[in-house]
Amino acid sequence: MKYAKHLLLVLLATTVIACTTDSTPEQPAEPQLPELVMQIQKQARFYSTECHVHKIISHNDSQQLLGSILGQQFSIDLPLGKRSIAIPIDATVKAYIDFGEFGDDNVRRRGDKIEIILPDPKLEITSTHINHEEVKQYVPFLRKHFTDEELTKLEHAGREAIVKDLPRLNLTETARQNAARALIPMIAQMGFPTDNITITFRKQFTPSDLPAMLLGGDSSPR
């Protein structure tokens, strides 16, 4: 009888131990998209890349003699009448993403995979500068020097040349990569595996898209 009681206590102890051992570990909370959207919105205006552009704007013209002989128009370049100028212009161009425009539509989730669609990037020429000491010009004795109005037109032509060079700089792709480097660690901390996070723009931008992205900035060369 005593042996039977002892056996019963052993069985009960074994049962208690078994129940304790089989308990399921607590699972981490599933990431919540509204919290993710709010955290990304806090990034505000994210300057993702900056580059410096150097251009030399050159111009030359000749003084011409205009007239007509027997009803035929003619123009003749006068000797020693050609003047020329070269103006070096340096510009700073920045690309940024305004996460204040980020919302639920910028997030796509498929199971444990998540895609972040960035707001369209913006480009800004934040400054332009002319090194006046390095301006080179040649003006013949019989010609007048370049006027302030002519110099201003040439300077604006330099800014337009810089704008035309923007597609070559590939700023939108650099902006995407730098935004990904900033966002992926933050998203991973919220529970998404790094390999399951994709950062994209809504489309592949072309040179024709650049005018809509470009802000005025400081457009006056100094």
C-alpha positions as CSV (number, residue, x, y, z in Angstrom):
1,M,0.0,0.0,0.0
2,K,2.8,2.4,0.9
3,Y,4.5,1.5,-2.4
4,A,1.4,2.4,-4.3
5,K,1.1,5.8,-2.6
6,H,4.7,6.6,-3.4
7,L,4.2,5.6,-7.1
8,L,1.2,7.9,-7.3
9,L,3.2,10.9,-6.0
10,V,5.9,10.2,-8.6
11,L,3.3,10.2,-11.4
12,L,1.8,13.5,-10.2
13,A,5.2,15.1,-10.1
14,T,6.0,13.9,-13.6
15,T,2.7,15.3,-14.9
16,V,3.4,18.7,-13.4
17,I,6.9,18.8,-14.9
18,A,5.6,17.8,-18.3
19,C,3.0,20.5,-18.3
20,T,5.6,23.1,-17.4
21,T,8.0,21.9,-20.1
22,D,5.5,22.0,-22.9
23,S,4.5,25.7,-22.5
24,T,4.7,27.7,-25.8
25,P,7.2,30.6,-25.8
26,E,5.7,34.0,-26.3
27,Q,5.8,35.2,-29.9
28,P,7.0,38.7,-30.7
29,A,4.3,41.2,-31.6
30,E,3.6,41.5,-35.3
31,P,4.7,44.9,-36.8
32,Q,1.9,47.4,-37.2
33,L,1.8,49.4,-40.4
34,P,0.3,52.6,-38.9
35,E,3.2,52.8,-36.5
36,L,5.6,52.2,-39.4
37,V,4.0,55.0,-41.5
38,M,4.2,57.4,-38.5
39,Q,7.9,56.6,-37.9
40,I,8.8,57.2,-41.6
41,Q,6.8,60.5,-41.6
42,K,9.1,61.7,-38.8
43,Q,12.0,61.7,-41.2
44,A,10.5,64.9,-42.7
45,R,12.6,66.4,-45.5
46,F,15.4,63.9,-46.0
47,Y,18.3,65.3,-48.0
48,S,19.6,62.2,-49.7
49,T,22.4,63.4,-51.9
50,E,24.4,66.5,-52.8
51,C,26.8,67.1,-55.7
52,H,28.9,69.9,-57.0
53,V,28.9,70.9,-60.7
54,H,31.5,72.9,-62.5
55,K,30.8,74.4,-65.9
56,I,32.6,76.9,-68.1
57,I,30.3,79.0,-70.3
58,S,32.1,80.3,-73.4
59,H,30.8,82.9,-75.9
60,N,32.3,84.7,-78.8
61,D,30.9,87.1,-81.4
62,S,32.1,89.1,-84.3
63,Q,31.4,92.6,-85.4
64,Q,29.8,92.6,-88.8
65,L,29.3,95.0,-91.6
66,L,25.7,94.6,-93.0
67,G,24.5,96.0,-96.2
68,S,23.1,95.3,-99.7
69,I,24.3,95.5,-103.2
70,L,21.8,95.5,-106.1
71,G,19.1,94.2,-103.8
72,Q,21.3,91.4,-102.3
73,Q,21.9,91.4,-98.6
74,F,25.4,90.7,-97.3
75,S,27.3,90.5,-94.0
76,I,31.0,90.7,-93.6
77,D,32.9,89.9,-90.4
78,L,35.2,92.8,-89.7
79,P,38.9,92.0,-89.0
80,L,40.0,92.4,-85.3
81,G,36.3,92.5,-84.4
82,K,35.9,89.2,-82.7
83,R,35.6,89.2,-78.9
84,S,35.3,86.2,-76.6
85,I,34.6,85.3,-72.9
86,A,34.8,82.2,-70.7
87,I,32.9,82.2,-67.4
88,P,33.4,79.4,-64.8
89,I,30.3,78.6,-62.8
90,D,30.1,76.3,-59.8
91,A,26.8,75.0,-58.5
92,T,25.6,72.9,-55.6
93,V,22.7,70.5,-56.5
94,K,20.8,68.6,-53.8
95,A,18.2,65.9,-54.0
96,Y,15.7,65.3,-51.2
97,I,12.6,63.3,-50.3
98,D,9.7,64.9,-48.4
99,F,8.4,62.2,-46.1
100,G,5.7,64.6,-45.0
101,E,3.9,63.3,-48.2
102,F,4.3,59.7,-47.0
103,G,1.1,57.7,-46.2
104,D,-0.6,54.3,-46.2
105,D,-0.5,54.3,-50.0
106,N,3.3,54.2,-49.9
107,V,3.3,50.8,-48.2
108,R,2.6,47.4,-49.8
109,R,2.7,44.3,-47.7
110,R,2.6,40.7,-48.9
111,G,2.9,38.3,-46.0
112,D,6.3,38.9,-44.3
113,K,7.5,41.0,-47.3
114,I,7.1,44.8,-47.4
115,E,7.7,47.4,-50.1
116,I,8.2,51.1,-49.3
117,I,7.3,53.4,-52.3
118,L,9.1,56.6,-51.7
119,P,7.6,60.0,-52.5
120,D,8.9,61.5,-55.7
121,P,12.3,63.1,-55.2
122,K,12.9,66.8,-55.5
123,L,16.0,68.5,-57.0
124,E,17.2,71.9,-55.9
125,I,20.1,74.0,-57.1
126,T,20.9,75.5,-53.8
127,S,23.7,77.9,-54.9
128,T,25.6,79.0,-57.9
129,H,28.8,80.9,-57.8
130,I,31.1,82.6,-60.4
131,N,34.8,82.8,-59.7
132,H,35.2,86.3,-61.1
133,E,39.0,86.2,-60.8
134,E,39.0,83.3,-63.3
135,V,36.8,84.9,-65.9
136,K,38.7,85.2,-69.1
137,Q,37.8,87.6,-71.9
138,Y,39.3,89.0,-75.0
139,V,38.0,92.3,-76.3
140,P,39.6,93.9,-79.4
141,F,40.6,97.6,-79.2
142,L,37.7,98.6,-81.5
143,R,35.1,96.7,-79.6
144,K,33.2,97.5,-76.4
145,H,33.5,95.4,-73.3
146,F,30.7,93.0,-72.4
147,T,27.9,94.8,-70.7
148,D,26.3,93.8,-67.4
149,E,23.2,92.8,-69.4
150,E,25.2,90.5,-71.6
151,L,27.0,89.0,-68.7
152,T,23.7,88.3,-66.9
153,K,22.4,86.5,-70.0
154,L,25.5,84.3,-70.1
155,E,25.3,83.5,-66.4
156,H,21.7,82.3,-66.8
157,A,22.7,80.3,-69.8
158,G,25.2,78.6,-67.5
159,R,22.5,77.7,-65.1
160,E,20.4,76.2,-67.9
161,A,23.4,74.2,-69.0
162,I,23.7,72.8,-65.5
163,V,20.1,71.8,-65.5
164,K,20.6,70.0,-68.8
165,D,23.4,68.1,-67.1
166,L,21.3,66.8,-64.3
167,P,20.2,63.5,-66.0
168,R,23.9,62.6,-66.3
169,L,24.3,62.9,-62.6
170,N,21.8,60.1,-61.9
171,L,20.6,61.9,-58.7
172,T,17.3,60.1,-58.5
173,E,18.9,56.6,-58.2
174,T,21.4,57.9,-55.6
175,A,18.5,59.4,-53.7
176,R,16.7,56.0,-53.6
177,Q,19.8,54.2,-52.5
178,N,20.6,56.6,-49.7
179,A,17.0,56.6,-48.5
180,A,17.1,52.8,-48.4
181,R,20.2,52.9,-46.2
182,A,18.4,55.2,-43.8
183,L,15.0,53.4,-43.7
184,I,15.9,49.7,-43.8
185,P,17.6,49.5,-40.4
186,M,14.6,51.4,-38.8
187,I,12.1,49.1,-40.5
188,A,14.1,46.0,-39.5
189,Q,14.0,47.1,-35.8
190,M,10.2,47.0,-36.1
191,G,10.3,43.3,-36.9
192,F,10.6,43.0,-40.7
193,P,13.5,40.8,-41.9
194,T,16.0,42.9,-43.8
195,D,16.0,40.7,-46.9
196,N,12.2,41.2,-47.1
197,I,12.3,45.0,-47.3
198,T,12.2,46.7,-50.7
199,I,12.6,50.5,-51.2
200,T,11.4,51.8,-54.6
201,F,10.1,54.9,-56.4
202,R,6.7,54.8,-58.1
203,K,8.4,54.8,-61.5
204,Q,11.7,54.9,-63.3
205,F,12.3,58.6,-63.9
206,T,13.5,60.0,-67.2
207,P,15.1,63.3,-68.2
208,S,11.7,64.6,-69.2
209,D,10.6,64.3,-65.5
210,L,13.3,66.6,-64.2
211,P,11.6,70.0,-64.8
212,A,8.8,68.9,-62.5
213,M,11.3,67.8,-59.8
214,L,13.5,70.9,-59.9
215,L,12.8,73.7,-57.4
216,G,13.9,77.3,-57.9
217,G,16.5,77.4,-55.2
218,D,19.1,80.1,-55.5
219,S,19.2,80.7,-59.2
220,S,21.2,83.9,-59.3
221,P,24.9,83.4,-59.8
222,R,27.1,85.4,-57.6
